[in-house]
């Protein structure tokens, strides 16, 4: 979620920022989990399998990030 704080990113870009060559099953699982918790949102929700799909923080995710900043 920290990576999405400044801009939307696709799975490949997220994986590269984490030091991986490509999106793994674990990354896909975490993205699905964060989508289900509504911490992140798709930039193209009507086309979830689009190669252009990116993810961004939702309002709920932004609020969570802001509350964590207060703690640290």
C-alpha positions as CSV (number, residue, x, y, z in Angstrom):
1,X,0.0,0.0,0.0
2,X,2.9,2.3,0.6
3,X,3.9,2.1,-3.0
4,X,0.4,3.3,-4.1
5,X,0.5,6.3,-1.8
6,X,1.9,8.7,-4.5
7,X,0.5,7.3,-7.8
8,X,-1.5,4.4,-9.3
9,X,0.6,1.4,-10.4
10,X,0.1,-1.8,-12.3
11,X,1.0,-5.2,-11.0
12,X,4.3,-5.4,-12.9
13,X,5.4,-2.0,-11.7
14,X,4.6,-2.9,-8.1
15,X,6.5,-6.2,-8.4
16,X,9.6,-4.4,-9.9
17,X,9.5,-1.8,-7.0
18,X,9.5,-4.7,-4.6
19,X,12.6,-6.2,-6.4
20,X,10.9,-8.9,-8.4
21,X,11.0,-9.6,-12.1
22,X,7.2,-9.9,-12.5
23,X,3.9,-10.3,-10.7
24,X,3.8,-13.5,-8.6
25,X,1.0,-15.5,-7.2
26,X,1.7,-14.0,-3.7
27,X,1.4,-10.5,-5.2
28,X,-1.9,-11.3,-6.9
29,X,-3.2,-12.8,-3.7
30,X,-2.3,-9.6,-1.7
31,X,-3.9,-7.3,-4.4
32,X,-7.1,-9.4,-4.2
33,X,-7.0,-9.2,-0.4
34,X,-6.6,-5.5,-0.4
35,X,-9.3,-5.0,-3.0
36,X,-11.7,-7.1,-0.9
37,X,-10.9,-4.9,2.2
38,X,-11.5,-1.9,0.0
39,X,-8.0,-0.4,0.8
40,X,-7.2,-0.1,-2.9
41,X,-9.3,0.3,-6.1
42,X,-8.9,-0.5,-9.7
43,X,-8.4,2.4,-12.1
44,X,-10.5,0.5,-14.7
45,X,-13.0,-1.4,-12.7
46,X,-15.2,-2.3,-15.7
47,X,-12.2,-4.2,-17.2
48,X,-10.5,-6.1,-14.3
49,X,-8.3,-8.2,-16.5
50,X,-7.1,-5.3,-18.7
51,X,-3.4,-5.2,-19.3
52,X,-3.6,-1.5,-18.6
53,X,-5.2,-2.1,-15.2
54,X,-3.6,-0.1,-12.3
55,X,-4.4,0.1,-8.6
56,X,-4.6,3.1,-6.4
57,X,-5.4,3.8,-2.8
58,X,-9.1,4.1,-2.0
59,X,-10.4,6.7,0.5
60,X,-10.4,4.0,3.1
61,X,-6.8,3.1,2.3
62,X,-5.8,6.8,2.5
63,X,-7.5,7.1,5.8
64,X,-5.6,4.0,7.1
65,X,-2.3,5.4,5.8
66,X,-2.9,8.7,7.5
67,X,-3.8,7.0,10.8
68,X,-0.6,5.0,10.6
69,X,1.5,8.1,10.1
70,X,0.1,9.5,13.3
71,X,1.3,6.4,15.2
72,X,4.8,6.5,13.7
